[in-house]
Amino acid sequence: MSQNNAIYKGFRVSARVRHAPGAVPGGDPFQPCFLATVTITPVSTGMGSRRRLPPLIQHFANAPHAAIALALSSARDAIDGMSTFVRGR
């Protein structure tokens, strides 16, 4: 079973997966396909962060756990890209 909820660097990352046959453009309409959608929300409103959160992140895959893994990985990459950490000289 895939983990579809996690806390990463102060953000809750949640994935929802659904069956979406033939949803991939140009894909085989008879091949099973799953769509995972990830939302990113701050864990605490008192964090003082004014960073803009990315829109919903979606990934297609042939299996539910693969779609979730891809979507969560993309969400972690998006959070890493929002980092405000500045390395000292």
GIMOGI-V26046 format. One record per pair of residues at least 24 apart in sequence whose C-alpha atoms are under 10 Angstrom apart, sorted by the first residue. I is the first residue (numbers start at 1). GAP is how many residues later the second one is. D is the distance in whole Angstrom. If there is no record, write none. Layout:
i=I gap=GAP d=D
i=I gap=GAP d=D
//
This chain:
i=1 gap=63 d=9
i=1 gap=64 d=7
i=2 gap=62 d=8
i=2 gap=63 d=5
i=2 gap=64 d=8
i=2 gap=65 d=10
i=2 gap=66 d=7
i=2 gap=67 d=7
i=3 gap=62 d=8
i=3 gap=65 d=8
i=3 gap=66 d=8
i=3 gap=69 d=9
i=4 gap=32 d=10
i=4 gap=34 d=9
i=4 gap=61 d=9
i=4 gap=64 d=7
i=4 gap=65 d=8
i=4 gap=67 d=9
i=4 gap=68 d=8
i=5 gap=33 d=9
i=5 gap=34 d=10
i=5 gap=63 d=10
i=5 gap=67 d=9
i=6 gap=34 d=10
i=6 gap=66 d=9
i=6 gap=70 d=10
i=7 gap=33 d=10
i=7 gap=34 d=10
i=7 gap=35 d=9
i=7 gap=36 d=8
i=7 gap=69 d=10
i=8 gap=32 d=10
i=8 gap=34 d=10
i=8 gap=35 d=9
i=8 gap=67 d=9
i=8 gap=68 d=7
i=8 gap=71 d=8
i=8 gap=72 d=9
i=9 gap=33 d=9
i=9 gap=34 d=9
i=9 gap=67 d=9
i=9 gap=70 d=8
i=9 gap=71 d=8
i=9 gap=74 d=9
i=10 gap=31 d=9
i=10 gap=32 d=6
i=10 gap=33 d=6
i=10 gap=34 d=8
i=10 gap=37 d=8
i=10 gap=39 d=10
i=10 gap=69 d=9
i=11 gap=28 d=10
i=11 gap=29 d=6
i=11 gap=30 d=5
i=11 gap=31 d=4
i=11 gap=32 d=5
i=11 gap=33 d=8
i=11 gap=42 d=10
i=11 gap=64 d=10
i=11 gap=65 d=9
i=11 gap=68 d=8
i=12 gap=26 d=10
i=12 gap=27 d=8
i=12 gap=28 d=6
i=12 gap=29 d=5
i=12 gap=30 d=6
i=12 gap=31 d=6
i=12 gap=32 d=9
i=12 gap=63 d=10
i=13 gap=25 d=7
i=13 gap=26 d=6
i=13 gap=27 d=5
i=13 gap=28 d=7
i=13 gap=29 d=9
i=13 gap=30 d=9
i=13 gap=58 d=10
i=13 gap=59 d=7
i=13 gap=60 d=10
i=13 gap=62 d=7
i=13 gap=63 d=8
i=13 gap=66 d=10
i=14 gap=24 d=5
i=14 gap=25 d=5
i=14 gap=26 d=7
i=14 gap=27 d=9
i=14 gap=54 d=9
i=14 gap=57 d=9
i=14 gap=58 d=8
i=14 gap=61 d=9
i=15 gap=24 d=7
i=15 gap=25 d=9
i=15 gap=41 d=10
i=15 gap=42 d=9
i=15 gap=43 d=9
i=15 gap=52 d=9
i=15 gap=53 d=6
i=15 gap=54 d=9
i=15 gap=56 d=7
i=15 gap=57 d=7
i=15 gap=60 d=9
i=16 gap=42 d=10
i=16 gap=48 d=10
i=16 gap=51 d=9
i=16 gap=52 d=8
i=16 gap=55 d=9
i=17 gap=41 d=9
i=17 gap=42 d=9
i=17 gap=43 d=9
i=17 gap=46 d=10
i=17 gap=47 d=6
i=17 gap=48 d=9
i=17 gap=50 d=7
i=17 gap=51 d=7
i=17 gap=54 d=10
i=18 gap=42 d=10
i=18 gap=46 d=8
i=18 gap=49 d=9
i=19 gap=41 d=10
i=19 gap=42 d=10
i=19 gap=43 d=10
i=19 gap=44 d=9
i=19 gap=45 d=8
i=20 gap=40 d=9
i=20 gap=41 d=10
i=20 gap=42 d=10
i=21 gap=41 d=10
i=23 gap=37 d=8
i=24 gap=35 d=10
i=24 gap=36 d=7
i=24 gap=37 d=9
i=31 gap=31 d=8
i=32 gap=29 d=9
i=32 gap=30 d=6
i=32 gap=31 d=8
i=32 gap=32 d=10
i=33 gap=27 d=7
i=33 gap=28 d=6
i=33 gap=29 d=5
i=33 gap=30 d=7
i=33 gap=31 d=8
i=33 gap=34 d=9
i=34 gap=25 d=8
i=34 gap=26 d=6
i=34 gap=27 d=5
i=34 gap=28 d=6
i=34 gap=29 d=6
i=34 gap=30 d=6
i=34 gap=31 d=9
i=34 gap=32 d=9
i=34 gap=33 d=6
i=34 gap=34 d=9
i=35 gap=24 d=6
i=35 gap=25 d=5
i=35 gap=26 d=7
i=35 gap=27 d=9
i=35 gap=28 d=9
i=35 gap=29 d=8
i=35 gap=31 d=10
i=35 gap=32 d=6
i=35 gap=33 d=8
i=35 gap=36 d=9
i=36 gap=24 d=6
i=36 gap=25 d=8
i=36 gap=28 d=8
i=36 gap=29 d=9
i=36 gap=30 d=9
i=36 gap=31 d=5
i=36 gap=32 d=5
i=36 gap=33 d=9
i=36 gap=34 d=8
i=36 gap=35 d=6
i=36 gap=36 d=9
i=37 gap=30 d=9
i=37 gap=31 d=8
i=37 gap=33 d=10
i=37 gap=34 d=7
i=37 gap=35 d=9
i=37 gap=38 d=10
i=38 gap=30 d=8
i=38 gap=32 d=10
i=38 gap=33 d=6
i=38 gap=34 d=7
i=38 gap=35 d=10
i=38 gap=36 d=9
i=38 gap=37 d=7
i=39 gap=32 d=10
i=39 gap=33 d=9
i=39 gap=36 d=8
i=40 gap=32 d=10
i=40 gap=35 d=7
i=40 gap=36 d=9
i=40 gap=38 d=9
i=40 gap=39 d=9
i=49 gap=35 d=9
i=51 gap=28 d=10
i=51 gap=31 d=7
i=51 gap=32 d=9
i=51 gap=33 d=9
i=52 gap=30 d=8
i=53 gap=25 d=9
i=53 gap=26 d=8
i=53 gap=29 d=8
i=54 gap=24 d=7
i=54 gap=25 d=8
i=54 gap=28 d=9
//
